[in-house]
Amino acid sequence: MLPRLQPPSACSCDTLESVLSQHGVLPGELAMLKLDVEGAELRLFPALIPTLEQHAWPFVHLSTHPAFWQNVQPDGPETTALAKAMRQYRFIYHIEGDTAVRVQHIEPARIVGDYVLGNQPLDF
């Protein structure tokens, strides 16, 4: 029998602002950000809004992991915050197979509720 692994009780991390500063990335120079935070996207993405705004809303590839979102409701505070953050973007895409498909005229809250949480196809 394999030993049961325990998650770390604490870890160190850097803010996006500090990493950009360390690498000399000035406001407006960030062109793309890939976020793959294994379930923490509901808390992390809304907190990044001030930094993303400073960088003129760079392209963001947000990988979502709803399997890690225990007890999250489509109209709950976490999904509402993510939906509000997504409103800052003029275009939102989701991946269908190997194709990026633009989502048009759909409320971000519906994207979070129907697609991200429910993995339902979107109506275009």
Long-range contacts (C-beta under 8 A, 24 or more apart in sequence): 16-48, 16-51, 17-51, 20-51, 27-54, 27-55, 28-54, 28-55, 28-56, 29-55, 30-55, 30-58, 31-58, 31-59, 32-58, 32-59, 32-60, 32-61, 33-58, 33-59, 33-60, 33-61, 34-60, 34-61, 34-63, 35-60, 35-61, 35-62, 35-63, 36-63, 37-63, 38-65, 38-68, 39-65, 39-67, 39-68, 39-69, 41-65, 41-82, 42-69, 42-72, 42-78, 42-79, 42-81, 42-82, 43-78, 45-82, 45-85, 46-81, 46-82, 46-84, 46-85, 48-85, 49-85, 49-88, 52-88, 53-88, 57-88, 57-89, 60-89, 64-116, 66-116, 66-117, 66-119, 69-117, 72-117, 74-109, 74-112, 74-113, 74-114, 74-117, 74-118, 75-109, 75-113, 79-109, 79-112, 79-113, 79-116, 79-117, 80-109, 82-108, 82-112, 82-116, 83-107, 83-108, 83-109, 83-111, 83-112, 84-108, 86-111, 86-112, 94-122
